Amino acid sequence: MGWRGNRKRRGARRLLWSFIFAGRGLWYVVKYEQNMAIHMFITIVVFILGFIVGLTPVKWAILLMIIGGVIALEMVNTAIERVVDMVSADYHPLAKVAKDVAASAVLIYSMIAVIVGILIFYEPIMTIFGFLTRG
């Protein structure tokens, strides 16, 4: 019957297994992808800094969306790389393009995330160090 035989099933058990499979995917990228370790480290630093400067709920929401986007996009990039590796054992220019485009999507979104982080943290950090006064 294969793995597709379970697709028509519904209910709590199927839902539970979907969360288990998703957790396995998350664990895979955390364990095997160097870039995901970097993203996780930066996430922890940003969370600590956010608590120190006392971000507003709106700024927290923006940060969570940006961080979630970077992490999700890194996971999609990893999935694309693995599928390309699976179907293209030998070097192929189109396989390279697929991998490069997926990686560049993560790069662009990460650069945007840095800009958003600067916009969010600039004023609170400058105020803490006395370069700006609240007002």
TASULBEL-V113032 format. One record per run of one state. SS is the DSSP state (h for helix, s for strand, l for the rest). FROM is the first residue (numbers start at 1). LEN is the number of residues. If there is no record, write none. Layout:
ss = [SS/SS]
from = [FROM/FROM]
len = [LEN/LEN]
This chain:
ss = [l/h/l/h/l/h/l/h/l/h/l]
from = [1/3/7/12/33/34/54/57/88/93/129]
len = [2/4/5/21/1/20/3/31/5/36/7]
